[in-house]
Amino acid sequence: SVARACDRAVAGSGMTSSRTRERLAQRLLAAGLQDDAVIEVLRQLPRHLFIEEALASRAYEDSSLPIGWGQTISQPYMVARMTQALFEAGPVQTVLEIGTGSGYQTAVLAALARRVYSVERISALQARAEQRLRALKQRNVRLRHDDGSAGWAEYAPFDGILVTAAASGIPRQLAEQLAPGGRMVLPINHGGGQVLVRLIKNPAGRRPNYQHELLEPVTFVPLLGGIA
Ligand code: SAM
């Protein structure tokens, strides 16, 4: 299980105590997150293994941190918030993530869904995330180095799609890869800032095809085209 893999990794690292991680879990609860399963995954997952050693002492702060190539590992609150938004609207078996980054959000999703597919456009980040997830024995994850704006048609449709970089609008190809009743959580540019959106694809035959809600203001790196 992910819990056992995490315990092994944590025991081997000597970098974190369960008390530090418990403090993070308490902070997430205080911030209004309510999904026990999501909080439990963040309580167990060794976030320090997803960042460079020089920053490891800050791993359990509720903040985003640099991971190189101008990118960041997302703030734990935001990882939990997006995961909760994805899972609270009904069962999710298969998830597509766009923007693997460090692989931390990927590992959270892998603990909750049956299969996770994740695409990252920066080759070096993709390779590191792959190593980390392999070390955590996360076998239900498939990673790919590519521009994720077009999704991953081979494995579509997905019950859930989570995008960890901000697009100018809802990417049409991603919306098309949602299963009926499936949902996508993503930051989009909105009124000079960004907002987190949940898009739900209605069951077949029901109009409109999609409905969406604005969840809260956010700050993400941009969704870029092409690979690096
Ligand atoms: N969840 C990740 C984490 O916690 O480490 C977040 C990483 S960062 C906020 C967003 C990631 O999206 C970056 O690694 C960036 O390279 C990637 N990205 C941006 N545009 C992309 C695209 N079109 N396809 C795939 N990945 C993309």
Boltz pocket constraint, residues with backbone or C-beta under 6 A from the ligand:
constraints:
  - pocket:
      binder: B
      contacts: [[A, 71], [A, 72], [A, 73], [A, 74], [A, 98], [A, 99], [A, 100], [A, 101], [A, 102], [A, 103], [A, 104], [A, 105], [A, 106], [A, 119], [A, 120], [A, 121], [A, 122], [A, 125], [A, 146], [A, 147], [A, 148], [A, 149], [A, 164], [A, 165], [A, 220], [A, 221], [A, 222], [A, 223], [A, 224], [A, 225], [A, 226]]
      max_distance: 6.0
